[in-house]
């Protein structure tokens, strides 16, 4: 028996079996100590995002390679890998290149992070209240829309400031078939822009109720009233303003006729020789092919303003007036130019050779033998006023 055991232990087969078992044991031992690697694609999370700010970045996720013992690595999934970018203290609008921070459970090591930096842009978020416009397509000829009611009539547009500034309005577009019955319909709100409508904006509410009041008939158009003046007022007056009540009237008629009408004229209003403001009731001249909604006359208030003209008179003698302490006085210069202003009729009647004015210097209470003094003017029954005396001062000398 002992010999058989010795033969077995010394046999080639036994030695091979032992060698294989030992190799398997050594491989398992070595494998238990060696880490394995695994790659995860992790979404980027932003921390400390300031209120009212949004982030845009071309990179939405990063590639993270981690290592750990096989048994531990098999328990790790993408939710356990946290990728963060800290925005604390940043202002907007601005651009930044910020590092990526990776957080892992205990026992794991980071091999690589691609990319390790994120290029991003911060935007200020704003809100803008806009009135809702309604556009109705394909209105049949012969129908007119009297009113459009929208509930609510305003919406709030939210989004990045630079995008909202491109928006010109909010609109609901409806075909005639949907609103012709007059019943309220629910419609979506769209945005209008000068160029391409920006994406990424929200509308609250995005749906409104629209009801339209329409009927068969010709369209209407509101136009201003134009006063036809004839003649000229008194030469001393000019027409300062015309006040028309009502200042606008409504016409009804075929579209091709209304499109060519820009105003409605009054019957001719004569202001010939008028010398004071006046108010009159005047008929309107209605263009052919249309009808007037309302009364066919208006009130016209004519406001006049007094005209003034100026005229210069040269070499007017300056007289000495009053009793001074000296017996003789002399002026230098002793003549001046005078500019008079007043109504045209009064100024034009003035004769330079017989002017009803007196220019003088009062020497009463003057004790200096030499003094610069301003001439005075005495008007004698004329409706004018002195605008300017040239020179404004003359020299007064005592010749005693």
C-alpha positions in Angstrom: 0.0 0.0 0.0 2.8 2.4 0.9 4.5 1.5 -2.3 1.5 2.4 -4.3 1.2 5.8 -2.7 4.9 6.4 -3.3 4.4 5.4 -7.0 1.4 7.8 -7.3 3.2 10.7 -5.8 6.2 10.2 -8.0 4.1 9.7 -11.2 4.2 12.2 -14.0 0.3 12.5 -14.0 0.2 13.5 -10.4 2.9 16.1 -10.9 1.0 17.6 -13.8 -2.2 17.9 -11.8 -0.4 19.6 -9.0 1.3 22.0 -11.4 -2.0 23.0 -12.9 -3.7 23.5 -9.6 -0.9 25.6 -8.3 -1.0 27.7 -11.5 -4.7 28.3 -11.1 -4.2 29.3 -7.4 -1.5 31.7 -8.3 -3.6 33.3 -11.1 -6.5 33.7 -8.9 -4.4 35.3 -6.2 -2.7 37.7 -8.6 -6.1 38.6 -10.2 -7.6 39.5 -6.8 -5.0 42.3 -6.2 -5.1 43.9 -9.7 -7.6 46.8 -10.5 -9.7 47.0 -13.6 -10.8 50.1 -15.5 -14.2 51.3 -16.7 -15.4 54.3 -18.7 -18.6 56.3 -18.0 -20.3 59.1 -19.9 -21.6 61.5 -17.2 -23.9 64.6 -17.6 -22.5 67.9 -16.4 -24.2 69.5 -13.4 -23.9 73.1 -12.5 -23.6 74.2 -8.9 -24.3 77.7 -7.4 -26.1 79.0 -10.5 -27.1 82.6 -9.8 -30.8 83.4 -9.8 -32.2 84.6 -13.1 -29.2 83.2 -15.1 -29.1 80.4 -17.6 -26.1 78.4 -18.9 -25.3 77.3 -22.5 -22.4 75.0 -23.3 -21.5 72.8 -26.2 -20.4 70.0 -23.9 -23.3 68.3 -22.1 -21.4 65.2 -20.8 -17.8 64.2 -20.0 -16.0 60.9 -20.4 -14.7 59.7 -17.1 -12.4 56.6 -16.8 -12.2 55.1 -13.3 -10.4 52.1 -11.8 -11.1 49.7 -8.8 -10.8 46.1 -7.9 -13.1 44.0 -10.1 -15.6 43.1 -7.4 -16.0 46.8 -6.4 -15.9 48.1 -10.0 -18.9 45.8 -11.0 -21.1 47.6 -8.4 -20.5 51.1 -9.9 -22.9 52.7 -12.4 -23.1 56.1 -14.1 -25.4 57.5 -11.4 -22.7 57.1 -8.8 -20.3 59.3 -10.8 -21.0 63.0 -10.2 -19.6 65.7 -12.6 -19.9 69.3 -11.4 -18.9 72.8 -12.5 -19.0 75.5 -9.9 -20.5 78.9 -11.0 -20.2 80.7 -7.7 -19.7 84.5 -8.0 -20.0 84.7 -11.8 -21.9 87.5 -13.5 -23.8 87.6 -16.7 -23.7 88.0 -19.6 -20.2 86.5 -19.7 -18.1 83.6 -21.1 -15.9 81.3 -19.0 -13.6 78.2 -19.2 -14.1 76.3 -15.9 -12.6 73.1 -14.5 -14.7 69.9 -14.1 -14.9 68.3 -10.7 -15.5 64.6 -10.4 -16.8 62.9 -7.3 -16.7 59.1 -6.8 -17.6 56.7 -3.9 -14.7 55.5 -1.7 -12.4 52.9 -3.2 -12.4 54.2 -6.7 -9.7 56.1 -8.6 -10.0 58.6 -11.5 -7.8 57.7 -14.5 -8.9 60.5 -16.9 -11.6 63.1 -17.5 -12.3 64.3 -21.1 -12.7 67.2 -21.4 -11.3 68.4 -18.1 -12.5 72.0 -18.7 -15.9 73.2 -19.9 -16.4 76.3 -22.1 -19.7 77.9 -21.2 -21.7 81.2 -21.6 -24.0 82.8 -18.9 -27.2 84.6 -20.0 -29.5 86.8 -18.1 -33.1 85.5 -18.0 -35.9 88.1 -18.3 -39.7 88.3 -18.7 -41.6 90.5 -21.1 -45.4 91.1 -21.2 -46.8 91.3 -24.7 -50.3 92.0 -26.1 -51.7 89.3 -28.2 -52.5 90.3 -31.8 -54.9 88.3 -33.9 -54.5 87.7 -37.7 -57.4 86.3 -39.6 -56.6 84.8 -43.0 -58.9 84.5 -46.1 -61.7 86.8 -45.0 -64.3 86.6 -47.8 -65.0 89.7 -49.8 -68.0 91.6 -48.4 -67.4 90.7 -44.8 -66.0 93.2 -42.2 -64.6 92.4 -38.8 -66.0 94.7 -36.1 -64.1 93.4 -33.1 -61.7 90.7 -31.9 -61.8 89.6 -28.3 -58.8 87.6 -26.8 -58.8 86.1 -23.3 -56.3 86.6 -21.9 -55.2 89.5 -24.1 -51.6 89.5 -22.8 -48.9 86.8 -22.4 -45.6 86.6 -20.7 -42.6 85.7 -22.8 -39.6 84.3 -20.8 -36.1 83.5 -21.8 -32.6 84.8 -22.5 -32.4 88.5 -22.7 -30.6 88.6 -26.1 -33.3 86.4 -27.6 -36.3 88.3 -26.2 -35.0 91.5 -27.6 -35.4 90.0 -31.1 -39.1 89.4 -30.5 -41.5 92.0 -31.9 -44.8 90.7 -30.7 -47.1 87.8 -29.9 -49.7 86.7 -32.4 -52.5 84.2 -33.0 -53.1 83.2 -36.6 -56.5 81.8 -37.5 -58.3 80.9 -40.7 -61.7 82.5 -41.4 -63.5 79.2 -41.2 -62.6 78.8 -37.5 -63.9 82.2 -36.4 -66.7 83.0 -38.8 -69.4 81.5 -36.4 -68.5 84.1 -33.7 -68.0 81.4 -31.1 -64.9 81.3 -29.0 -62.0 79.2 -30.2 -58.8 78.0 -28.5 -55.7 78.9 -30.4 -51.9 78.7 -29.8 -49.8 81.8 -29.4 -46.8 82.4 -31.7 -44.0 84.9 -31.5 -43.1 87.4 -34.2 -39.6 88.6 -35.0 -37.9 90.8 -37.5 -35.8 87.9 -38.8 -35.8 84.3 -37.7 -37.9 83.6 -34.7 -35.5 82.6 -31.8 -35.9 79.2 -30.2 -35.6 78.5 -26.5 -38.3 81.0 -25.3 -41.5 80.1 -23.4 -44.9 81.7 -23.6 -47.3 81.8 -20.6 -50.0 81.0 -21.3 -49.3 79.4 -24.7 -53.0 79.1 -25.6 -55.7 81.8 -25.6 -59.5 82.0 -26.4 -60.4 84.1 -29.4 -63.9 85.3 -30.5 -64.5 87.5 -33.5 -67.5 89.7 -34.3 -68.0 90.0 -38.1 -70.9 90.6 -40.5 -71.5 91.1 -44.2 -71.0 94.6 -45.4 -68.3 97.0 -46.7 -65.2 97.7 -44.6 -64.8 101.0 -42.8 -62.0 103.4 -42.6 -61.2 106.3 -40.3 -59.7 109.4 -41.9 -58.8 112.9 -40.8 -60.9 116.0 -41.7 -59.1 118.6 -43.9 -60.3 122.2 -43.7 -60.4 124.2 -47.0 -59.6 127.8 -46.3 -60.5 130.6 -48.7 -59.2 134.2 -48.7 -56.9 136.0 -46.2 -57.7 137.6 -42.9 -57.1 141.2 -42.0 -53.5 142.2 -42.8 -52.8 142.7 -39.1 -53.7 139.0 -38.4 -52.8 135.6 -39.5 -54.4 132.2 -39.0 -52.6 130.5 -36.1 -54.5 127.2 -35.8 -57.6 125.4 -36.9 -59.4 123.1 -34.5 -61.9 120.6 -36.0 -64.5 118.7 -33.9 -64.6 115.8 -34.7 -61.1 115.7 -36.2 -61.7 112.3 -37.8 -64.7 110.6 -39.4 -65.5 107.1 -40.5 -66.2 106.1 -44.1 -67.7 102.9 -45.4 -67.4 101.5 -48.9 -65.7 99.1 -51.3 -62.0 98.4 -50.4 -60.7 99.6 -53.8 -62.4 103.0 -53.2 -61.5 103.4 -49.5 -57.8 102.6 -50.2 -57.5 105.8 -52.3 -59.1 108.1 -49.7 -56.7 109.7 -47.2 -58.9 112.5 -45.9 -62.4 114.2 -46.1 -62.5 117.9 -46.9 -64.9 120.5 -45.6 -66.8 122.9 -47.7 -64.7 126.0 -48.3 -64.3 128.2 -45.2 -63.8 131.9 -46.0 -61.5 133.9 -43.7 -61.4 137.0 -45.9 -60.9 140.1 -43.9 -61.3 138.2 -40.6 -59.9 140.2 -37.6 -60.9 138.0 -34.6 -61.1 134.3 -33.8 -64.3 132.6 -35.0 -66.2 129.2 -34.8 -68.4 127.9 -37.6 -70.4 124.7 -38.4 -69.3 123.5 -41.8 -70.6 120.7 -44.1 -68.3 117.8 -45.3 -67.7 116.9 -48.9 -68.1 113.1 -49.0 -66.1 111.4 -51.8 -68.1 109.5 -54.3 -68.6 105.7 -53.8 -68.5 105.8 -50.0 -70.9 106.7 -47.2 -70.2 108.6 -44.0 -70.9 107.1 -40.6 -72.3 109.9 -38.5 -73.2 113.5 -39.0 -72.2 115.2 -42.3 -70.9 118.4 -40.6 -68.1 119.5 -38.2 -67.3 122.5 -36.1 -64.3 124.5 -37.2 -62.6 126.9 -34.7 -60.4 129.5 -36.4 -57.7 130.9 -34.1 -56.1 134.2 -35.2 -52.9 135.7 -34.0 -51.9 139.4 -34.4 -49.1 139.9 -36.9 -46.2 142.2 -36.1 -43.5 143.7 -38.4 -40.5 145.8 -37.6 -39.1 148.9 -39.3 -35.9 150.9 -38.7 -35.9 154.7 -38.7 -32.5 156.4 -39.1 -31.0 159.6 -37.8 -33.6 160.5 -35.3 -32.6 163.6 -33.3 -32.1 163.3 -29.6 -33.4 166.2 -27.5 -32.4 167.6 -24.1 -35.2 167.5 -21.6 -35.5 168.6 -18.0 -33.7 171.2 -16.0 -30.2 170.4 -14.9 -27.6 172.1 -12.8 -25.8 173.3 -15.9 -27.2 175.7 -18.5 -25.7 174.1 -21.6 -25.5 170.5 -22.6 -24.1 168.6 -25.6 -24.8 165.1 -26.9 -22.4 162.8 -28.8 -23.9 161.4 -30.9 -27.0 163.6 -31.1 -28.9 161.3 -33.4 -29.8 157.6 -33.1 -31.4 154.8 -35.2 -34.7 153.3 -33.8 -36.3 150.0 -34.6 -40.1 150.0 -34.1 -42.4 147.0 -34.1 -46.2 146.7 -34.3 -49.1 145.7 -36.5 -48.4 146.1 -40.2 -51.1 148.8 -40.6 -49.6 150.9 -37.8 -45.9 150.5 -38.8 -46.5 151.1 -42.6 -48.4 154.4 -41.9 -45.4 155.9 -40.1 -43.7 158.7 -42.0 -40.0 159.0 -41.4 -40.2 162.8 -41.8 -43.1 163.2 -39.3 -42.6 160.4 -36.8 -45.0 160.7 -33.8 -42.2 159.8 -31.4 -39.8 161.9 -29.4 -36.3 160.7 -28.4 -34.8 162.6 -25.5 -32.3 162.6 -22.6 -33.5 163.9 -19.2 -30.8 165.9 -17.5 -32.7 166.5 -14.3 -30.6 165.7 -11.2 -27.5 165.0 -13.3 -24.5 166.7 -11.6 -21.7 165.0 -13.6 -20.2 167.1 -16.4 -19.7 163.9 -18.5 -21.8 160.8 -18.4 -23.0 158.0 -20.6 -26.8 157.8 -20.6 -29.5 155.8 -22.4 -31.9 157.8 -24.5 -35.6 157.5 -23.8 -38.5 157.4 -26.3 -42.0 159.0 -25.9 -44.6 157.5 -28.2 -47.4 159.8 -29.3 -50.7 157.9 -30.0 -49.3 155.1 -32.2 -49.7 151.3 -31.7 -46.0 150.4 -31.9 -43.2 149.7 -29.5 -39.5 150.4 -29.4 -37.5 147.3 -30.1 -34.0 148.7 -30.3 -32.1 152.0 -30.1 -28.7 152.2 -31.7 -26.4 153.2 -30.1 -28.1 152.3 -26.8 -26.0 154.9 -24.9 -24.9 158.4 -25.8 -22.4 160.7 -24.1 -23.8 163.8 -22.3 -21.4 166.7 -21.8 -21.9 170.0 -19.8 -20.5 172.9 -21.7 -20.4 175.5 -18.8 
